[in-house]
Amino acid sequence: MLGRFRSAHGSEPTIDAPRRVPYWGDKTLETAGRQADAHDWRSLETFLRGLSPHHVRDAALLGLVHQINGRPKWIDKWVAERPQDYLALTFRGAHSIHWAWEARGHGRAANTSRSAFDEFFARLAMAREDLLSAARLAPADETAPWVHQLTMARGLQYDKAAQRGIFDELRAREPWHPIGFSSMVQCLAPKWSGDWDSMMELAKSTRQAPEGSSVHVALLEAHREGEIQQGPAYWTTPGIREDVLSAAELSIDSPLYLTTIRSVRDHNWFLYAYGRLGEASAFERELQQVRGRLTAPFTLFGDPVLTYRSLRVGANWSR
């Protein structure tokens, strides 16, 4: 929920001139984003319905709503013209979550005003209404309403049993949904009143997921939570290097890995992890994949470019 970003540069980012990119660095999604900019919800609807499998469409929808600040009237118009359409309701519900974080901001709770929290919860309540309606209207195998409910539930402070219930509904439809696992890692993270052991148990369960899936990135995301707690020295903990290399073998390094809308993001996560681990050769390989197009986890830092460059210097020193 990082909001709209439009580069002031006319050229593409490069290894030596990196920058944060919208739409996870995916050109197809960027084109769809221009349809949203033009308020052309019908073309956007056609684009989303044409995507499969479900987790790819879910990723596209999420990437789009993250770039739409405020509440444009065309989103409400889409729902008004398709009141019984789960996709329209899911889109508005997912956007309401982004809009809620826009009201709250991303600072610590202690530094957030009461009025900002009130607006945050009001917009999340709007998201809940739309997503619950979408879940009732969607086909039995549809994942979209459930994956966005996970983020909504975390913001509305559902208890862990309720969050698990949503996750179980999602897994009944798609057992290894990449965004679902990423979201559940956050639900179980200590910073969201979860516990370390449960989070890591979930993240390490992805070892059982099919080879070639992006869901294996969830293990790196869980280890990033360890860094948040302990600092960069966390990456020297025994076993983490093996976790990262195994996750790479099962995902980005596998001949079964399929490029999707979130692939640049996948490579960003491995670039970051290799940098923290001092894996110079692997870091260099991922530099060629990322080509300066920065997404999470770099965009989780105040200065993504500085973080990228610092890791690059460190990787060069480790040669």
Backbone torsions as a table, in degrees:
resi	resn	phi	psi	omega
1	MET	NA	56.8	-172.4
2	LEU	-97.3	-3.5	172.7
3	GLY	84.5	174.9	-175.3
4	ARG	-68.3	136.1	175.1
5	PHE	-133.9	124.9	175.6
6	ARG	-125.4	121.1	-178.1
7	SER	-67.8	139.3	175.0
8	ALA	-84.6	-4.6	-177.7
9	HIS	-90.8	145.4	178.6
10	GLY	-86.6	-19.8	-175.6
11	SER	-99.3	164.9	178.2
12	GLU	-75.0	149.5	173.5
13	PRO	-64.0	155.2	178.3
14	THR	-134.6	174.3	178.0
15	ILE	-56.4	-39.8	-177.4
16	ASP	-90.6	-12.1	178.2
17	ALA	-132.1	69.7	-175.9
18	PRO	-78.2	160.3	170.8
19	ARG	-163.2	160.6	176.0
20	ARG	-65.1	137.9	-179.1
21	VAL	-122.0	147.2	174.6
22	PRO	-81.2	170.7	173.7
23	TYR	54.7	32.0	179.3
24	TRP	55.1	23.7	177.1
25	GLY	75.2	14.4	-176.9
26	ASP	-97.9	123.0	-175.1
27	LYS	-69.9	-35.3	178.0
28	THR	-62.9	-42.5	179.3
29	LEU	-68.9	-35.0	177.0
30	GLU	-62.4	-39.2	176.8
31	THR	-62.5	-43.1	176.1
32	ALA	-62.9	-34.4	177.2
33	GLY	-61.1	-32.9	177.1
34	ARG	-67.5	-30.1	174.4
35	GLN	-65.6	-39.2	176.3
36	ALA	-65.0	-41.2	178.1
37	ASP	-59.7	-32.7	-179.0
38	ALA	-87.6	4.9	-179.9
39	HIS	63.6	24.9	-176.8
40	ASP	-92.0	75.4	-174.9
41	TRP	-69.3	-25.8	179.2
42	ARG	-66.7	-43.5	176.7
43	SER	-66.1	-37.1	178.1
44	LEU	-64.4	-41.8	177.6
45	GLU	-60.6	-45.1	178.8
46	THR	-62.1	-42.9	178.7
47	PHE	-59.7	-48.9	-177.2
48	LEU	-66.1	-40.7	-179.7
49	ARG	-66.5	-21.9	-179.0
50	GLY	-84.2	-2.3	-177.5
51	LEU	-94.8	142.8	174.4
52	SER	-154.1	159.1	-4.8
53	PRO	-71.1	-171.8	-173.6
54	HIS	-56.2	-42.6	-173.7
55	HIS	-67.4	-24.5	176.5
56	VAL	-72.1	-44.1	177.2
57	ARG	-64.2	-39.0	178.3
58	ASP	-61.5	-39.7	179.0
59	ALA	-66.2	-40.9	178.9
60	ALA	-62.9	-46.6	-179.8
61	LEU	-59.8	-43.7	-179.5
62	LEU	-65.5	-42.3	178.7
63	GLY	-62.4	-32.8	178.9
64	LEU	-72.5	-48.8	-175.3
65	VAL	-66.2	-26.3	178.4
66	HIS	-66.4	-15.2	-179.0
67	GLN	-104.7	9.6	-177.0
68	ILE	-116.7	100.2	178.5
69	ASN	-88.7	159.5	-175.1
70	GLY	70.6	-168.0	175.4
71	ARG	-124.5	88.7	179.1
72	PRO	-60.5	144.5	-177.2
73	LYS	-64.6	-26.3	-176.2
74	TRP	-66.5	-25.4	178.3
75	ILE	-68.1	-44.1	177.0
76	ASP	-66.5	-33.6	178.4
77	LYS	-65.5	-40.1	177.9
78	TRP	-57.5	-47.6	179.9
79	VAL	-66.6	-38.5	-179.9
80	ALA	-61.9	-35.3	-179.5
81	GLU	-86.9	-14.5	178.6
82	ARG	-132.0	59.5	-171.6
83	PRO	-64.5	-20.5	-179.8
84	GLN	-109.0	18.6	-177.2
85	ASP	-100.6	117.7	-177.9
86	TYR	-63.3	-31.6	-177.7
87	LEU	-67.7	-44.2	178.1
88	ALA	-61.9	-43.8	179.6
89	LEU	-67.0	-37.8	178.1
90	THR	-65.2	-43.0	179.5
91	PHE	-59.6	-48.0	-179.2
92	ARG	-66.5	-38.7	178.1
93	GLY	-62.8	-45.0	178.7
94	ALA	-64.2	-38.7	178.2
95	HIS	-66.8	-35.6	178.1
96	SER	-61.5	-32.4	176.4
97	ILE	-65.5	-47.4	176.5
98	HIS	-59.3	-43.8	-179.3
99	TRP	-63.2	-35.1	177.7
100	ALA	-64.7	-45.0	178.7
101	TRP	-67.7	-28.7	174.9
102	GLU	-62.0	-38.5	178.7
103	ALA	-71.0	-40.9	-176.1
104	ARG	-76.1	-37.5	-170.6
105	GLY	83.8	176.4	-174.8
106	HIS	-114.1	18.0	176.5
107	GLY	-81.0	178.6	177.5
108	ARG	-66.4	152.1	-178.8
109	ALA	-57.9	-36.4	-178.5
110	ALA	-63.8	-21.9	-178.3
111	ASN	-103.1	10.8	-178.9
112	THR	-104.5	132.2	-176.1
113	SER	-72.1	158.6	177.4
114	ARG	-61.2	-40.8	-179.2
115	SER	-65.3	-35.8	177.8
116	ALA	-66.9	-40.3	177.3
117	PHE	-65.0	-40.5	179.6
118	ASP	-59.8	-43.8	179.6
119	GLU	-69.0	-36.6	177.2
120	PHE	-57.6	-51.6	-177.5
121	PHE	-69.5	-33.1	178.7
122	ALA	-65.6	-41.0	-179.7
123	ARG	-72.6	-34.3	175.0
124	LEU	-66.3	-33.9	176.5
125	ALA	-65.0	-36.5	175.3
126	MET	-63.9	-41.4	178.0
127	ALA	-61.4	-43.6	-179.2
128	ARG	-60.1	-44.4	-179.3
129	GLU	-60.0	-45.9	-179.0
130	ASP	-67.9	-42.6	-175.9
131	LEU	-71.5	-34.6	175.4
132	LEU	-67.3	-38.8	175.9
133	SER	-64.9	-41.5	179.1
134	ALA	-61.7	-40.5	-180.0
135	ALA	-63.4	-35.7	178.9
136	ARG	-70.9	-31.9	-174.5
137	LEU	-91.4	-19.5	-172.4
138	ALA	-73.0	155.2	171.1
139	PRO	-57.4	156.4	-172.7
140	ALA	-59.3	-29.2	-177.1
141	ASP	-96.7	5.4	-175.5
142	GLU	-73.8	134.2	-176.8
143	THR	-98.4	-26.5	-167.1
144	ALA	-53.5	-49.3	-178.1
145	PRO	-61.0	-30.2	-176.2
146	TRP	-79.1	-39.6	-177.3
147	VAL	-64.8	-36.6	179.5
148	HIS	-77.7	-25.3	175.5
149	GLN	-63.0	-27.9	179.0
150	LEU	-61.7	-46.1	178.8
151	THR	-66.5	-40.8	177.1
152	MET	-59.3	-44.4	-177.4
153	ALA	-64.8	-36.8	178.2
154	ARG	-64.6	-44.5	179.3
155	GLY	-66.1	-36.2	179.7
156	LEU	-84.2	4.2	174.0
157	GLN	62.8	40.3	171.3
158	TYR	-60.1	151.1	176.1
159	ASP	-71.5	167.2	-173.8
160	LYS	-64.7	-32.5	178.6
161	ALA	-63.8	-41.0	179.3
162	ALA	-68.0	-39.7	177.6
163	GLN	-63.8	-41.3	177.0
164	ARG	-62.5	-36.9	179.4
165	GLY	-62.2	-42.2	177.0
166	ILE	-64.1	-44.0	-179.9
167	PHE	-61.5	-39.7	178.7
168	ASP	-64.7	-39.0	176.3
169	GLU	-61.9	-42.0	178.2
170	LEU	-63.0	-45.9	-177.4
171	ARG	-67.4	-27.6	175.9
172	ALA	-64.1	-23.8	-179.1
173	ARG	-97.9	-37.9	176.1
174	GLU	-147.7	103.3	-170.4
175	PRO	-60.9	-29.0	-174.8
176	TRP	-125.4	53.0	-178.3
177	HIS	-71.6	117.6	-175.1
178	PRO	-58.4	-47.6	-179.5
179	ILE	-67.9	-35.6	178.3
180	GLY	-59.9	-44.3	178.7
181	PHE	-68.6	-39.9	176.3
182	SER	-59.2	-43.6	-179.5
183	SER	-66.7	-39.6	-178.6
184	MET	-71.1	-32.2	172.3
185	VAL	-57.5	-43.0	177.9
186	GLN	-65.8	-41.5	178.7
187	CYS	-57.7	-35.8	-175.7
188	LEU	-94.1	-3.6	-178.2
189	ALA	-66.3	145.7	178.9
190	PRO	-55.1	-34.4	-178.6
191	LYS	-67.2	-15.7	175.8
192	TRP	-111.5	34.8	176.5
193	SER	64.6	24.4	173.9
194	GLY	-93.5	-166.1	177.5
195	ASP	-133.2	148.3	-172.9
196	TRP	-58.1	-47.2	-174.5
197	ASP	-63.0	-42.6	179.6
198	SER	-65.3	-40.9	179.1
199	MET	-62.3	-46.4	-177.8
200	MET	-70.1	-34.6	176.8
201	GLU	-60.5	-44.6	178.0
202	LEU	-62.8	-49.0	-176.5
203	ALA	-61.2	-41.0	-178.2
204	LYS	-75.0	-17.3	176.5
205	SER	-66.2	-18.6	179.5
206	THR	-66.5	-12.9	174.9
207	ARG	-59.4	-22.4	-180.0
208	GLN	-86.9	-5.4	-176.8
209	ALA	-73.1	160.1	179.9
210	PRO	-59.0	144.3	175.3
211	GLU	-64.7	139.9	179.3
212	GLY	96.8	-7.1	-177.6
213	SER	-83.7	145.4	174.1
214	SER	-71.0	-11.5	-177.8
215	VAL	-60.9	-22.5	-179.5
216	HIS	-64.9	-18.6	176.9
217	VAL	-64.8	-23.5	-179.1
218	ALA	-57.4	-30.3	179.0
219	LEU	-67.2	-37.7	176.3
220	LEU	-67.0	-38.2	179.4
221	GLU	-64.3	-37.2	176.7
222	ALA	-66.1	-40.6	178.5
223	HIS	-66.9	-30.1	174.3
224	ARG	-62.0	-34.1	176.0
225	GLU	-63.5	-34.4	175.0
226	GLY	-64.3	-38.6	177.1
227	GLU	-64.6	-38.2	177.8
228	ILE	-59.2	-38.8	-178.9
229	GLN	-77.2	-39.0	-168.8
230	GLN	-115.1	-10.0	-176.7
231	GLY	91.1	174.9	-175.8
232	PRO	-57.9	-24.7	179.0
233	ALA	-62.0	-17.2	178.6
234	TYR	-55.3	-34.5	-174.9
235	TRP	-67.4	-11.6	176.2
236	THR	-86.4	-2.5	179.5
237	THR	-59.5	132.5	179.2
238	PRO	-55.3	136.6	177.0
239	GLY	99.4	-21.9	-176.4
240	ILE	-70.1	-43.2	178.5
241	ARG	-56.0	-45.3	-179.8
242	GLU	-63.4	-38.2	177.3
243	ASP	-60.3	-45.9	-176.9
244	VAL	-66.7	-45.3	-179.6
245	LEU	-64.1	-38.9	178.0
246	SER	-66.1	-42.8	178.8
247	ALA	-62.1	-38.5	177.8
248	ALA	-65.5	-42.8	-179.8
249	GLU	-60.7	-34.0	-178.2
250	LEU	-87.2	-8.1	-177.5
251	SER	-129.5	-95.8	-169.6
252	ILE	-63.5	-26.0	-179.2
253	ASP	-93.0	-2.6	-178.1
254	SER	-83.2	141.0	173.9
255	PRO	-64.5	-13.7	178.6
256	LEU	-89.4	-5.3	-178.0
257	TYR	-67.1	129.2	-180.0
258	LEU	-106.8	130.1	177.0
259	THR	-68.8	129.2	179.6
260	THR	-132.5	-176.3	-179.9
261	ILE	-57.6	-29.7	-177.5
262	ARG	-101.2	14.5	-176.6
263	SER	-65.4	-38.0	177.5
264	VAL	-60.9	-39.0	176.4
265	ARG	-62.9	-43.5	177.4
266	ASP	-55.2	-47.7	-178.3
267	HIS	-67.0	-32.9	174.7
268	ASN	-59.9	-42.1	-178.8
269	TRP	-64.8	-41.6	179.2
270	PHE	-72.4	-35.5	174.7
271	LEU	-57.4	-47.2	179.9
272	TYR	-61.6	-48.0	-177.9
273	ALA	-63.1	-43.3	178.6
274	TYR	-63.0	-36.6	177.1
275	GLY	-63.7	-44.0	179.1
276	ARG	-65.8	-32.5	-178.4
277	LEU	-84.5	-10.8	-177.0
278	GLY	73.0	25.6	178.4
279	GLU	-84.7	84.7	-168.7
280	ALA	-62.8	-45.6	-177.2
281	SER	-65.1	-44.9	178.5
282	ALA	-65.7	-37.6	177.6
283	PHE	-60.5	-43.7	-179.9
284	GLU	-63.3	-40.4	177.6
285	ARG	-60.7	-42.5	-178.4
286	GLU	-72.5	-28.8	173.4
287	LEU	-56.2	-40.6	-179.3
288	GLN	-68.6	-28.3	177.6
289	GLN	-78.4	-42.6	-175.9
290	VAL	-75.2	-40.6	178.1
291	ARG	52.1	41.9	174.1
292	GLY	79.0	3.3	-179.0
293	ARG	-89.1	98.0	-170.6
294	LEU	-91.2	128.7	174.3
295	THR	-127.0	-165.1	169.1
296	ALA	-59.8	144.1	7.5
297	PRO	-86.1	-8.5	-177.2
298	PHE	-60.7	-37.3	-177.9
299	THR	-74.2	-3.0	174.2
300	LEU	-80.7	-10.2	178.9
301	PHE	-96.9	155.2	-180.0
302	GLY	-59.7	-35.3	178.9
303	ASP	-128.5	90.0	-177.3
304	PRO	-58.4	-38.5	-177.7
305	VAL	-66.7	-41.2	178.4
306	LEU	-62.4	-42.7	178.0
307	THR	-61.1	-45.3	178.3
308	TYR	-58.5	-49.1	-176.3
309	ARG	-68.0	-35.7	178.0
310	SER	-64.1	-43.0	178.3
311	LEU	-66.7	-35.5	179.3
312	ARG	-66.5	-41.5	175.4
313	VAL	-61.8	-44.6	180.0
314	GLY	-62.3	-39.4	179.4
315	ALA	-66.1	-36.6	178.0
316	ASN	-66.1	-37.6	179.4
317	TRP	-67.8	-28.2	-175.9
318	SER	-80.8	-5.1	-179.4
319	ARG	-67.6	NA	NA
